[in-house]
Amino acid sequence: MAGFSKENGIEGLDESKRFEHFTAFSVIRRHYSRSFSTDDVVLGGGGDTGIDAIAIILNNVLVTDVDRVREIAEHNDYLEPVFIFVQSERSPSFDGSKIGNFGFGIVDFFSKQPKLPRGADISSLAEITDTILGDFAHILKPPRCYVYYVTTGQWTGDEHLVGRRDGVVEDIQALSIFERAEMTCVGASELHAIYRKTKAPISRQFLFDRRAEIPATDGVIQSAIGYLPFTEFKKLLTDDSGSEMLTSIFEDNIRDWQGYKAVNSEIRDTLLSENRTKFILMNNGITIITRGLTRVGDVFTITDYQIVNGCQSSNVLFEQRDAIDDRVQVPLRLIHTEDDGVKELITMATNRQTDIKPD
């Protein structure tokens, strides 16, 4: 935790507060791979209703005010929210009554007539929640809820504690808001493993047998051009659960996800029509630059990679993942380089087709 505190400039906080920031970062990162400040999720002051941190992720964006919610809604014809609640304490054990109180605070957070007093942070987050669930209910995809109770003890699966945990999940599901609610009790060893994973570069393995090799050039170690069946391409987009997008792989892309504007709507319409088999002919393709690449035959493993062109297509493909299959073939350009100058050159060049102007 000392290294994390130094990196994030929170060394001046007391130990319990630093632990809240450390825990919030670690578990939220499991669902949100972009960079974020824990100041935006850790609650301050009183009236926190027994909750240490809340993250509201909307269409793969961490939202911290109502204006951002309305902006996202304006550019999309759907909203897909994820709610993450965290309670943490430096304690050698797990406490059933605290698990129950934590669950009560979460249920109260969604109440129209809350019983617990609310501080400024909770009130602001509740306003965001009411806007999402109320004003935009007509375009809402079923929300998901993830709950984490973290201590420095050891989770042994005690029958009593499991019962309290399952009771919290049942209470949240009884709100009839969520498609899925999960509660995870995390001990010290699990927390350290989760944090270590946040420091490791993303690595994915996939079959790339439909390709042509491109001769090595100055600054480029190796490269290939070809296409992937959708199920192989999806491996590069999703987290370990396969249900959430790896948003961090787009950080070097010039243009962020633009929502379902004209072009993206056309891509979606193609994927949902009989023309999906022609996607490979109609799409400009995806460009991936990776710092690490190993291969055994046609099986490639890439590490520390970025999609530098094709953010829009990738997002549409991810959103339609349940409706499409391997009849959709995705054009792919894969480049292995450790040269930042080459990476920037390729990123700018491949994005000129979308009218990106140089600074």
Summary of the structure (lengths in Angstrom):
residues: 359
radius of gyration: 22.1
end to end distance: 39.6
largest distance: 67.1
contacts: 1111
relative contact order: 0.11
helix: 41%
strand: 24%
